[in-house]
Amino acid sequence: MPMWLKILSDVLIACGAFFALVGVLGILRMPDTFCRMQASTCVSTLGVIGVALGGLLHAIFAMGSASTAVKIAVICLLILITNPVGSHAIAKGAYKAGIRPETPMETDDLGRDNE
């Protein structure tokens, strides 16, 4: 494996770990449910994608394992597809359960669903 690919792989993994750390701090510091949900979505999207891309480079060039690379790519794709949908569904369920943001909203798009 060329040295620049190893460095790129390590940088991607470190960036993914950094986003995961910042996201966890965001979950602890955010004031309400919806802000925390946004931070947790960033954790799983940006953190996992960074680590997955670094692992993908490592799997292809260092290990030479195409099957591992395909598995990592499929996991990455599934996270990109399902994470925003799941986060939206949880936010909508929280809103319908009566949980409201602490800061006032300019438009209440979820409120029109109850009409």
Backbone as a chain_set.jsonl record, in Angstrom:
{"seq": "MPMWLKILSDVLIACGAFFALVGVLGILRMPDTFCRMQASTCVSTLGVIGVALGGLLHAIFAMGSASTAVKIAVICLLILITNPVGSHAIAKGAYKAGIRPETPMETDDLGRDNE", "coords": {"N": [[0.852, -1.179, 0.0], [0.685, 2.134, -0.958], [2.311, 4.917, 0.654], [0.94, 7.381, 0.748], [-1.712, 6.639, 0.452], [-2.13, 5.2, 2.778], [-1.833, 7.257, 4.638], [-3.985, 8.884, 3.849], [-6.113, 7.154, 4.374], [-5.848, 6.905, 7.173], [-6.286, 9.576, 7.905], [-8.964, 9.931, 7.112], [-10.242, 8.117, 8.839], [-9.564, 9.31, 11.276], [-10.903, 11.765, 10.975], [-13.566, 10.858, 10.909], [-13.727, 9.822, 13.516], [-13.35, 12.205, 14.916], [-15.682, 13.673, 14.196], [-17.562, 12.006, 15.388], [-16.896, 12.321, 18.105], [-17.365, 15.102, 18.462], [-20.073, 15.114, 17.895], [-21.109, 13.601, 20.02], [-20.49, 15.306, 22.134], [-22.161, 17.36, 21.345], [-24.668, 16.168, 21.702], [-24.727, 16.044, 24.471], [-24.7, 18.759, 25.132], [-26.806, 20.125, 23.871], [-30.002, 21.85, 24.026], [-32.681, 20.812, 23.769], [-34.882, 18.08, 22.747], [-35.082, 17.906, 19.929], [-32.847, 19.251, 18.947], [-30.851, 17.644, 20.042], [-31.375, 15.333, 18.65], [-30.654, 16.07, 16.073], [-27.904, 16.374, 16.413], [-27.192, 13.746, 17.061], [-27.804, 12.477, 14.676], [-25.891, 13.561, 12.992], [-23.632, 12.423, 14.147], [-23.852, 9.669, 13.537], [-23.997, 9.778, 10.761], [-21.834, 11.444, 9.61], [-19.641, 10.598, 11.18], [-19.57, 7.747, 10.948], [-19.434, 7.496, 8.178], [-16.968, 8.699, 7.563], [-15.181, 6.97, 8.928], [-15.857, 4.615, 7.613], [-15.118, 5.139, 4.947], [-12.357, 5.42, 5.249], [-11.792, 2.823, 6.143], [-12.611, 1.459, 3.881], [-10.713, 2.233, 1.941], [-8.479, 1.089, 3.16], [-9.229, -1.608, 3.109], [-9.304, -2.153, 0.382], [-6.721, -1.487, -0.668], [-4.699, -2.232, 1.184], [-5.386, -4.751, 2.27], [-6.399, -6.018, 0.055], [-8.901, -7.074, -0.306], [-11.735, -7.548, -1.916], [-14.307, -8.338, -1.242], [-14.663, -7.509, 1.412], [-14.469, -4.758, 1.019], [-16.755, -4.274, -0.523], [-18.744, -4.93, 1.322], [-18.318, -2.916, 3.257], [-18.902, -0.666, 1.692], [-21.621, -1.101, 1.136], [-22.727, -0.962, 3.722], [-22.14, 1.707, 4.284], [-23.701, 2.996, 2.331], [-26.279, 2.158, 3.129], [-26.469, 3.434, 5.612], [-26.416, 6.105, 4.812], [-28.87, 6.217, 3.506], [-30.868, 5.314, 5.34], [-30.531, 6.698, 7.784], [-31.313, 9.573, 7.748], [-34.065, 9.239, 7.24], [-34.975, 7.69, 9.406], [-34.372, 9.437, 11.528], [-36.074, 11.574, 10.951], [-38.557, 10.302, 11.245], [-38.52, 9.674, 13.987], [-38.411, 12.255, 15.067], [-40.859, 13.274, 14.211], [-42.587, 11.556, 15.557], [-41.969, 12.272, 18.198], [-42.873, 14.893, 18.191], [-45.618, 14.522, 17.75], [-46.181, 13.26, 20.124], [-46.269, 15.309, 21.854], [-44.0, 16.692, 22.561], [-42.239, 19.645, 22.378], [-40.072, 22.023, 20.708], [-37.704, 24.037, 22.563], [-37.005, 26.564, 21.678], [-38.882, 28.998, 19.884], [-40.611, 28.139, 16.86], [-40.418, 29.317, 13.497], [-42.053, 28.472, 11.409], [-44.532, 25.991, 11.598], [-44.344, 23.182, 10.414], [-44.845, 20.502, 11.006], [-47.116, 20.668, 12.521], [-49.217, 21.103, 10.78], [-49.818, 18.61, 9.857], [-51.525, 17.509, 11.681], [-53.992, 18.509, 11.195]], "CA": [[0.0, 0.0, 0.0], [1.489, 3.363, -0.977], [2.276, 5.674, 1.899], [-0.065, 8.438, 0.712], [-3.018, 6.014, 0.676], [-2.204, 4.898, 4.204], [-2.066, 8.523, 5.322], [-5.354, 9.285, 3.534], [-6.99, 6.264, 5.135], [-5.756, 7.302, 8.583], [-6.927, 10.892, 8.058], [-10.412, 9.725, 7.037], [-10.666, 7.482, 10.091], [-9.46, 10.325, 12.33], [-12.0, 12.719, 10.777], [-14.778, 10.195, 11.367], [-13.691, 9.785, 14.981], [-13.538, 13.577, 15.384], [-17.1, 14.001, 14.08], [-18.273, 11.243, 16.411], [-16.645, 12.976, 19.389], [-18.086, 16.374, 18.481], [-21.496, 14.803, 17.963], [-21.427, 13.187, 21.394], [-20.509, 16.536, 22.92], [-23.379, 18.065, 20.954], [-25.805, 15.521, 22.357], [-24.699, 16.419, 25.88], [-24.841, 20.193, 25.326], [-27.999, 20.702, 23.228], [-31.035, 22.137, 25.025], [-33.943, 20.072, 23.689], [-34.896, 16.786, 22.059], [-34.879, 18.013, 18.492], [-31.435, 19.599, 18.736], [-30.061, 16.446, 20.336], [-31.586, 14.391, 17.559], [-29.837, 16.54, 14.961], [-26.505, 16.052, 16.727], [-26.99, 12.297, 16.969], [-27.819, 12.124, 13.26], [-24.567, 13.907, 12.462], [-22.681, 11.429, 14.644], [-23.895, 8.418, 12.786], [-23.753, 9.983, 9.339], [-20.476, 11.898, 9.306], [-18.651, 9.759, 11.857], [-19.486, 6.408, 10.355], [-19.011, 7.605, 6.786], [-15.522, 8.923, 7.559], [-14.503, 5.732, 9.309], [-16.104, 3.62, 6.572], [-14.29, 5.435, 3.775], [-10.99, 5.038, 5.604], [-11.745, 1.361, 6.131], [-12.74, 1.026, 2.49], [-9.377, 2.363, 1.329], [-7.604, 0.084, 3.756], [-9.632, -2.938, 2.644], [-8.974, -2.326, -1.035], [-5.306, -1.386, -1.016], [-3.794, -2.932, 2.104], [-5.751, -6.166, 2.396], [-6.731, -6.564, -1.253], [-10.128, -7.84, -0.13], [-12.863, -6.902, -2.575], [-15.561, -8.649, -0.539], [-14.743, -6.61, 2.568], [-14.726, -3.414, 0.504], [-18.161, -4.217, -0.926], [-19.536, -4.897, 2.555], [-18.192, -1.578, 3.843], [-19.622, 0.261, 0.825], [-23.063, -1.319, 1.331], [-23.056, -0.411, 5.037], [-22.083, 3.16, 4.128], [-24.879, 3.379, 1.555], [-27.466, 1.967, 3.959], [-26.504, 4.488, 6.632], [-26.804, 7.339, 4.129], [-30.285, 6.17, 3.142], [-31.8, 5.104, 6.447], [-30.356, 7.592, 8.919], [-32.207, 10.735, 7.717], [-35.465, 8.805, 7.309], [-35.241, 7.306, 10.789], [-34.343, 10.635, 12.363], [-37.313, 12.309, 10.684], [-39.674, 9.566, 11.843], [-38.446, 9.844, 15.44], [-38.779, 13.644, 15.362], [-42.304, 13.415, 14.009], [-43.224, 10.861, 16.673], [-41.804, 13.094, 19.402], [-43.765, 16.053, 18.062], [-46.997, 14.062, 17.962], [-46.326, 12.894, 21.535], [-46.415, 16.528, 22.625], [-42.712, 17.322, 22.867], [-42.041, 20.814, 21.525], [-38.76, 22.651, 20.868], [-37.658, 25.13, 23.528], [-37.003, 27.815, 20.929], [-40.073, 29.05, 19.028], [-40.387, 27.862, 15.446], [-41.022, 30.296, 12.605], [-43.155, 27.765, 10.768], [-44.811, 24.712, 12.234], [-44.694, 22.274, 9.329], [-45.394, 19.253, 11.539], [-48.43, 20.945, 13.067], [-50.259, 21.018, 9.749], [-50.182, 17.201, 9.671], [-52.569, 17.15, 12.638], [-55.269, 19.107, 10.789]], "C": [[0.899, 1.244, 0.0], [1.287, 4.189, 0.299], [1.179, 6.74, 1.893], [-1.477, 7.867, 0.895], [-3.205, 5.642, 2.145], [-2.487, 6.166, 5.001], [-3.494, 8.998, 5.084], [-6.368, 8.443, 4.31], [-7.004, 6.642, 6.613], [-6.44, 8.641, 8.843], [-8.45, 10.751, 8.013], [-10.948, 9.086, 8.313], [-10.607, 8.482, 11.237], [-10.564, 11.375, 12.199], [-13.329, 12.121, 11.227], [-14.856, 10.131, 12.881], [-13.896, 11.176, 15.569], [-15.012, 13.971, 15.318], [-17.927, 13.238, 15.108], [-18.101, 11.883, 17.782], [-17.413, 14.289, 19.499], [-19.592, 16.138, 18.568], [-21.929, 14.377, 19.351], [-21.446, 14.405, 22.313], [-21.747, 17.37, 22.604], [-24.615, 17.476, 21.607], [-25.873, 15.94, 23.825], [-25.032, 17.896, 26.089], [-26.126, 20.79, 24.768], [-29.16, 20.82, 24.209], [-32.287, 21.258, 24.95], [-33.802, 18.826, 22.818], [-34.541, 16.908, 20.593], [-33.443, 18.407, 18.153], [-30.537, 18.404, 19.005], [-30.182, 15.422, 19.216], [-30.763, 14.782, 16.333], [-28.375, 16.2, 15.191], [-26.252, 14.554, 16.606], [-27.027, 11.814, 15.525], [-26.481, 12.441, 12.616], [-23.51, 12.905, 12.912], [-22.686, 10.209, 13.749], [-23.632, 8.625, 11.304], [-22.295, 10.34, 9.071], [-19.412, 11.007, 9.94], [-18.479, 8.41, 11.198], [-19.013, 6.479, 8.908], [-17.497, 7.841, 6.699], [-14.744, 7.663, 7.887], [-14.676, 4.67, 8.222], [-15.26, 3.889, 5.331], [-12.82, 5.12, 4.04], [-10.815, 3.533, 5.606], [-11.844, 0.793, 4.727], [-11.398, 1.121, 1.759], [-8.413, 1.309, 1.858], [-7.932, -1.317, 3.235], [-9.209, -3.178, 1.201], [-7.467, -2.43, -1.243], [-4.384, -2.155, -0.084], [-4.105, -4.419, 2.153], [-6.014, -6.812, 1.048], [-8.012, -7.377, -1.24], [-11.311, -7.089, -0.74], [-14.167, -7.167, -1.829], [-15.734, -7.767, 0.694], [-15.063, -5.192, 2.124], [-16.185, -3.256, 0.095], [-19.059, -4.159, 0.301], [-19.494, -3.52, 3.203], [-18.97, -0.564, 3.017], [-21.132, 0.119, 0.996], [-23.509, -0.758, 2.677], [-23.103, 1.11, 4.962], [-23.326, 3.67, 3.385], [-26.154, 3.245, 2.383], [-27.583, 3.035, 5.042], [-26.926, 5.802, 5.996], [-28.287, 7.367, 3.786], [-31.184, 6.148, 4.37], [-31.688, 6.114, 7.578], [-31.247, 8.83, 8.856], [-33.682, 10.356, 7.838], [-35.838, 8.428, 8.743], [-35.273, 8.497, 11.721], [-35.616, 11.455, 12.173], [-38.514, 11.62, 11.331], [-39.686, 9.716, 13.369], [-38.851, 11.261, 15.837], [-40.277, 13.851, 15.212], [-43.075, 12.717, 15.127], [-43.118, 11.644, 17.966], [-42.726, 14.295, 19.354], [-45.214, 15.65, 18.321], [-47.251, 13.632, 19.399], [-46.415, 14.121, 22.437], [-45.122, 17.206, 23.012], [-42.513, 18.456, 21.87], [-40.638, 21.374, 21.745], [-38.821, 23.802, 21.874], [-37.647, 26.48, 22.829], [-38.215, 27.841, 20.01], [-39.712, 28.825, 17.56], [-41.052, 28.948, 14.611], [-42.213, 29.692, 11.88], [-43.303, 26.409, 11.427], [-45.29, 23.735, 11.169], [-45.279, 20.971, 9.852], [-46.8, 19.473, 12.097], [-49.528, 20.845, 12.033], [-50.66, 19.572, 9.46], [-51.315, 16.783, 10.597], [-53.937, 17.706, 12.238], [-56.17, 18.116, 10.115]], "O": [[1.77, 1.385, 0.859], [0.227, 4.152, 0.924], [0.552, 6.981, 2.924], [-2.347, 8.547, 1.44], [-4.305, 5.754, 2.688], [-3.29, 6.15, 5.934], [-4.151, 9.465, 6.014], [-7.354, 8.963, 4.834], [-8.067, 6.692, 7.23], [-7.093, 8.823, 9.87], [-9.15, 11.39, 8.799], [-12.003, 9.482, 8.808], [-11.501, 8.505, 12.083], [-11.104, 11.828, 13.208], [-14.132, 12.806, 11.86], [-15.915, 10.356, 13.466], [-14.544, 11.32, 16.605], [-15.542, 14.539, 16.273], [-18.896, 13.777, 15.642], [-19.063, 11.977, 18.543], [-18.043, 14.555, 20.522], [-20.301, 16.884, 19.243], [-23.008, 14.755, 19.808], [-22.319, 14.523, 23.173], [-22.315, 18.009, 23.49], [-25.513, 18.211, 22.019], [-26.96, 16.164, 24.358], [-25.595, 18.253, 27.124], [-26.5, 21.89, 25.175], [-29.298, 19.998, 25.115], [-32.897, 20.986, 25.984], [-32.749, 18.562, 22.238], [-33.778, 16.096, 20.068], [-32.891, 17.931, 17.161], [-29.569, 18.175, 18.279], [-29.219, 14.734, 18.878], [-30.236, 13.916, 15.635], [-27.681, 15.782, 14.264], [-25.209, 14.141, 16.101], [-26.353, 10.842, 15.182], [-25.991, 11.676, 11.786], [-22.599, 12.575, 12.152], [-21.641, 9.774, 13.264], [-23.096, 7.732, 10.649], [-21.598, 9.604, 8.373], [-18.401, 10.698, 9.311], [-17.358, 7.983, 10.923], [-18.267, 5.608, 8.46], [-16.824, 7.247, 5.856], [-13.771, 7.327, 7.213], [-13.748, 3.912, 7.942], [-14.74, 2.951, 4.726], [-12.12, 4.614, 3.162], [-9.804, 3.021, 5.125], [-11.234, -0.231, 4.418], [-11.003, 0.198, 1.046], [-7.638, 0.718, 1.107], [-7.034, -2.112, 2.955], [-8.802, -4.284, 0.843], [-6.989, -3.347, -1.912], [-3.368, -2.685, -0.536], [-3.201, -5.252, 2.086], [-5.87, -8.027, 0.906], [-8.194, -8.269, -2.069], [-11.82, -6.129, -0.163], [-15.041, -6.301, -1.792], [-16.846, -7.326, 0.985], [-15.842, -4.497, 2.776], [-16.787, -2.212, 0.343], [-20.037, -3.411, 0.315], [-20.523, -3.012, 3.649], [-19.632, 0.309, 3.578], [-21.848, 1.12, 0.999], [-24.569, -0.137, 2.76], [-24.008, 1.732, 5.518], [-23.923, 4.67, 3.784], [-27.016, 4.123, 2.342], [-28.686, 3.487, 5.35], [-27.716, 6.542, 6.582], [-28.898, 8.435, 3.778], [-32.164, 6.891, 4.43], [-32.675, 6.36, 8.272], [-31.903, 9.127, 9.854], [-34.459, 11.074, 8.467], [-36.901, 8.809, 9.231], [-36.117, 8.562, 12.614], [-36.17, 11.972, 13.143], [-39.384, 12.281, 11.897], [-40.75, 9.867, 13.969], [-39.554, 11.452, 16.829], [-40.89, 14.544, 16.024], [-44.096, 13.224, 15.591], [-44.066, 11.68, 18.75], [-43.303, 14.676, 20.373], [-45.946, 16.349, 19.022], [-48.395, 13.633, 19.855], [-46.613, 13.993, 23.645], [-45.146, 18.207, 23.728], [-42.607, 18.25, 20.66], [-40.072, 21.228, 22.828], [-39.853, 24.458, 22.02], [-38.222, 27.443, 23.337], [-38.553, 26.819, 19.412], [-38.661, 29.255, 17.085], [-42.12, 29.445, 14.967], [-43.259, 30.328, 11.753], [-42.315, 25.761, 11.772], [-46.489, 23.488, 11.035], [-46.137, 20.384, 9.192], [-47.595, 18.534, 12.134], [-50.668, 20.531, 12.377], [-51.72, 19.328, 8.884], [-52.0, 15.798, 10.322], [-54.937, 17.4, 12.886], [-57.281, 18.465, 9.715]]}, "num_chains": 1, "name": "protein.A"}
